[in-house]
Amino acid sequence: MRIGTVEISPAVVLAPMAGITNHSFRLICRRFGAGAVWTDMISSYGIHYKNAKTFDMFDWTDEERPVVVQIFGADPDVMGTAARLVEEAGADIIDINLGCPVPKVRKTGAGAGLIEDFDTARKVMASVVNAVKVPVTVKTRKGIDDQRITAPDLARIAEDVGVSAISIHGRTAEQGYSGLADWQVIAETKKVVSIPVIGNGDIRSPEDAKRMLDETGCDGVMIGRGSLGNPWLFQRTVHYIATGELLPEPSYNERIDIAREHLRLMVDLLGEDRGIREMRGQIAWYIKNIPGVARWRQVMSQAASISEMENALSDICS
């Protein structure tokens, strides 16, 4: 899949997930075969006003490339300025969030708020496209609710202003992350634009990814929550699409090894105190369904140091 001048190979990519897709998780997913990785969504106002915490999110490295940096906001001028700064910081692609359903984002007119206001959405997309030389993409949702489906029309506007690709999550803003994703809207959008369309929603296995490609005709698949504690899903998906062979699930010990690697990367990125706090929730995904881990899950949820967490992982292995 080609997005502007950037080749995405394989066309199986990591979705942006707030509070999750920082450098440590992106790097692990890239090592396991993700063709590209999206950052957490980053506030355009935070970038524009050079907020220190916002710039902490500029944590990508060359090993992750191609890296797609997602920004959000509803002011076209601020979004354009933010895009230029992100480009200067080395982003390969800039993505505009047109789908976040979180109320505090939506009520500002950003995220899913923009799919209720096509005029502002057009201005935001055009401003970003005109501000940078790197390709610009958009990530959106099926629509506001089942009575107001917006993805096909929004995709036409995006293509018209020069956006290079669009990712579609098959849920509405009102659904949030509940219910099932509607893949049919992805197929309908693919029919009305010539830019690449990336399908997103309910991909939890290699078979799901292949079925989405077959049913929608989309150009690539984007994996989000299915990759939590499961980065090898990228490797297994790419292999299955290419060969039809389903690789085995990782062993318990392999899962623990990757959890340990993720832990160390997180601590390296954020420092021990913050790294441990942010890893407490994520490490639970790696050990999910391993027999007898309930008591260790509680230990790790209260761990205050890397040694406590690593000791618990070692105990699970033994």
C-alpha positions in Angstrom: 0.0 0.0 0.0 1.4 3.4 -1.0 0.4 6.5 1.0 1.6 9.4 -1.0 5.3 8.9 -1.4 5.5 6.4 1.5 5.4 2.7 0.9 3.6 0.7 3.7 4.7 -2.9 3.6 3.0 -5.0 4.8 -0.3 -3.2 4.7 -1.1 -4.3 8.3 -0.7 -1.4 10.6 -1.0 -0.4 14.3 -3.9 1.9 15.2 -3.5 5.0 17.4 -4.7 4.3 21.0 -4.6 7.0 23.6 -2.3 6.2 26.5 -1.0 3.0 24.8 0.8 3.6 21.5 3.8 5.3 22.9 7.3 4.5 21.6 7.7 1.3 23.7 4.5 -0.4 22.3 5.0 1.0 18.8 8.5 -0.4 18.7 7.4 -3.9 19.8 4.7 -4.0 17.2 7.0 -2.8 14.5 9.5 -5.6 15.4 6.6 -8.1 15.2 5.8 -7.0 11.6 3.5 -4.0 11.7 4.0 -2.2 8.4 3.5 1.2 10.0 2.7 2.5 13.5 0.4 5.4 14.5 1.2 7.5 17.6 -1.2 8.5 20.3 -3.3 11.4 19.3 -1.5 14.7 20.1 -3.2 18.0 20.8 -2.6 20.6 18.1 -3.0 23.3 20.7 -0.3 21.6 22.9 2.0 21.6 19.9 1.2 25.1 18.8 1.8 26.5 22.3 4.8 24.3 22.8 3.5 22.6 25.9 6.3 20.5 27.5 4.1 17.5 28.3 2.8 17.5 24.7 6.4 17.5 23.3 7.1 14.5 25.5 4.9 12.6 23.1 7.4 13.3 20.3 9.0 10.0 21.2 9.4 8.3 17.8 12.7 6.9 16.6 14.1 5.7 13.3 13.5 2.0 14.2 9.8 2.7 14.1 9.6 4.1 10.6 7.4 4.7 8.8 5.8 6.5 11.8 2.4 8.2 11.4 1.9 11.1 13.9 -1.8 11.8 14.7 -2.9 15.3 15.7 -6.3 16.6 16.7 -8.0 19.9 16.9 -10.7 22.0 15.3 -8.9 25.2 14.4 -7.6 25.1 10.9 -4.8 27.5 11.4 -3.6 25.9 14.7 -3.8 22.4 13.0 -1.6 23.7 10.1 1.0 25.1 12.5 1.0 21.9 14.5 1.4 19.9 11.3 4.5 21.9 10.3 6.1 21.4 13.6 5.4 17.6 13.5 6.9 17.4 10.0 10.0 19.3 11.2 10.3 16.7 14.1 10.6 13.9 11.5 7.1 12.5 11.0 6.8 10.3 7.9 3.0 10.9 7.6 0.6 13.2 9.5 -2.8 11.8 10.4 -5.8 13.9 11.4 -8.1 12.5 14.0 -11.7 12.9 12.8 -13.2 10.2 15.0 -12.3 10.3 18.7 -15.6 9.9 20.6 -14.4 11.0 24.0 -16.7 13.8 25.2 -14.0 16.2 26.3 -12.5 16.1 22.8 -15.7 16.0 20.9 -17.3 19.0 22.7 -14.4 21.2 21.5 -15.4 20.4 17.9 -12.3 18.1 17.4 -12.3 14.4 16.9 -15.8 13.0 16.2 -17.0 16.6 16.5 -15.6 17.3 13.1 -17.8 14.7 11.4 -20.8 16.8 12.5 -19.3 19.8 10.8 -18.1 19.0 7.2 -17.3 22.7 6.5 -14.8 22.9 9.4 -13.5 19.4 8.6 -12.8 20.4 5.1 -10.9 23.6 6.3 -8.9 21.6 8.8 -7.9 18.9 6.3 -7.0 21.5 3.6 -5.0 23.6 6.1 -2.9 20.5 7.1 -2.4 19.3 3.6 -1.2 22.8 2.5 1.1 23.2 5.5 3.3 20.2 4.9 5.1 18.2 2.2 4.7 14.8 3.8 1.5 12.8 3.1 -1.6 13.5 5.1 -4.1 10.9 6.2 -7.4 10.9 8.1 -8.8 8.5 10.6 -12.6 8.6 11.1 -15.6 6.6 12.0 -18.6 5.1 10.3 -20.6 8.2 11.3 -22.3 10.0 14.2 -24.9 7.3 14.7 -26.6 4.7 12.5 -28.9 7.4 11.1 -26.1 9.7 10.2 -23.5 7.8 8.2 -20.7 10.1 7.2 -17.6 8.1 6.2 -18.2 7.9 2.4 -19.0 11.7 2.1 -16.1 12.6 4.4 -13.7 10.5 2.3 -14.8 12.3 -0.9 -14.0 15.6 0.8 -10.7 14.3 2.1 -9.6 13.1 -1.4 -10.8 16.4 -2.9 -8.5 18.5 -0.6 -5.5 16.3 -1.2 -5.5 13.8 1.7 -3.5 10.7 0.7 -5.4 7.9 2.5 -8.3 7.4 5.0 -8.7 4.9 7.8 -12.2 4.0 8.8 -13.3 2.5 12.2 -16.6 0.7 11.5 -18.3 2.0 14.7 -20.2 5.3 15.1 -19.2 8.0 17.5 -22.3 7.2 19.6 -21.2 3.5 19.8 -17.7 4.4 21.2 -16.1 1.1 21.5 -19.2 -1.0 22.2 -21.1 -3.3 19.9 -19.8 -4.6 16.6 -17.9 -2.8 13.9 -19.8 -2.4 10.5 -17.4 -3.4 7.8 -19.9 -2.6 5.0 -19.3 1.1 5.4 -15.7 0.4 4.7 -16.6 -1.3 1.5 -19.0 1.5 0.5 -16.3 4.1 1.1 -13.7 2.1 -1.0 -16.1 2.3 -4.0 -16.3 6.1 -3.9 -12.6 7.2 -3.6 -9.4 6.3 -5.4 -7.1 7.0 -2.4 -6.2 4.0 -0.1 -8.8 3.0 2.4 -7.7 1.3 5.6 -10.2 -0.8 7.5 -10.3 -0.8 11.3 -12.5 -2.5 13.9 -12.9 -6.0 15.4 -9.7 -7.5 14.0 -8.6 -9.9 16.7 -7.2 -12.7 14.6 -5.4 -13.3 11.3 -8.6 -14.7 9.9 -10.5 -11.5 10.8 -7.9 -9.4 8.9 -8.1 -11.6 5.8 -11.9 -11.6 5.9 -11.9 -7.8 6.2 -9.7 -7.5 3.1 -11.9 -10.0 1.2 -15.3 -8.5 2.2 -14.5 -4.8 1.9 -11.8 -4.6 -0.8 -9.8 -2.2 1.5 -6.2 -1.5 0.8 -4.9 -2.3 4.3 -6.0 -3.3 7.8 -5.5 -1.5 11.0 -5.3 -3.4 14.3 -6.0 -1.7 17.6 -7.3 -3.4 20.7 -6.7 -6.8 19.3 -2.9 -6.1 19.6 -3.0 -5.4 23.3 -0.8 -7.9 25.0 -0.7 -9.6 21.6 1.9 -7.8 19.3 2.6 -11.1 17.5 -0.8 -10.7 16.0 0.9 -8.6 13.3 3.4 -11.4 12.5 0.7 -14.1 12.4 -1.6 -11.9 10.3 1.0 -11.0 7.7 2.0 -14.7 7.4 -1.6 -15.9 7.1 -2.5 -13.3 4.4 0.6 -14.2 2.4 0.5 -18.0 2.7 -2.8 -19.1 4.2 -0.9 -20.8 7.0 -1.9 -20.0 10.5 1.1 -19.8 12.8 0.6 -21.1 16.4 -0.1 -18.8 19.3 2.9 -17.9 21.4 3.7 -20.1 24.4 3.1 -18.8 27.9 6.9 -18.2 28.3 7.1 -16.3 25.0 4.3 -14.0 26.2 6.1 -13.4 29.5 9.3 -12.7 27.6 7.6 -10.0 25.5 5.9 -8.6 28.6 9.3 -8.2 30.2 10.7 -6.5 27.1 7.8 -4.1 27.0 8.3 -3.4 30.7 12.0 -2.5 30.2 11.2 -0.3 27.2 8.5 1.5 29.1 10.8 2.2 32.0 13.6 3.4 29.7 11.1 5.8 28.0 9.3 7.2 31.1 11.5 6.4 34.1 10.8 3.8 36.7 8.0 5.4 38.6 5.8 6.5 35.7 6.8 3.5 33.6 5.7 1.1 36.3 2.4 2.9 36.8 1.6 2.9 33.1 2.7 -0.7 32.7 0.5 -2.1 35.5 -2.6 -2.2 33.2 -0.8 -3.2 30.1 1.0 -6.2 31.6 -2.3 -7.7 32.5 -3.0 -8.2 28.8 0.1 -10.3 28.4 -0.7 -12.7 31.2 -4.5 -13.0 30.5 -5.7 -16.6 30.6 -2.5 -18.0 31.8 -3.6 -20.6 34.5 -3.0 -19.6 38.1 -2.0 -15.9 37.5 -4.7 -14.2 39.5 -2.6 -13.6 42.6 0.3 -12.4 40.5 -2.0 -10.0 38.6 -2.8 -8.4 41.9 1.0 -8.2 42.9 1.8 -6.5 39.6 -1.1 -4.1 39.9 0.5 -2.8 43.1 4.2 -3.1 42.1 6.2 0.0 42.7 9.5 -1.0 41.1 10.8 -2.9 38.0 12.3 -5.6 40.2 8.9 -6.3 41.8 7.3 -6.6 38.5 10.1 -8.7 37.0 10.1 -11.0 40.0 6.4 -11.6 39.6 6.9 -12.4 35.9 9.7 -14.9 36.8 7.4 -16.5 39.3 4.7 -17.0 36.7 7.2 -18.6 34.4 8.4 -21.0 37.1 
